[in-house]
Amino acid sequence: MAASAHLRFYHPTLPERQVGSGFNWLAVITPTLWALSEGLSWHARWLLLSEFAFAGLLLASRPVELPLVCLPYLARNIWVARKGVQWLIASLLRQGYRQAPSDSVTTPLTPR
């Protein structure tokens, strides 16, 4: 099984960041906490709101209806895991980060 490639981003004053380009398992397990830890506050807000909505549906449902509530929740988490990398890259670019060249051996990351 091949590991996902990491994209490197640099900023003139902030530390270098590496972002995995594949599926994000941490975002599947804890999407709201993952978004908060990556500084994606706007996404974390609506994820938290949807957590409350799913919790309300879960509390109001009967045991027979649990799969009807859990499947959309799982689908949302998988969607976040697939789109989260794109959100993170867009956020880094808005902050002034630039993607490092693919050949980092010959190209320095910091401008001289």
Summary of the structure (lengths in Angstrom):
residues: 112
radius of gyration: 17.9
end to end distance: 38.7
largest distance: 63.8
contacts: 268
relative contact order: 0.21
helix: 57%
strand: 10%
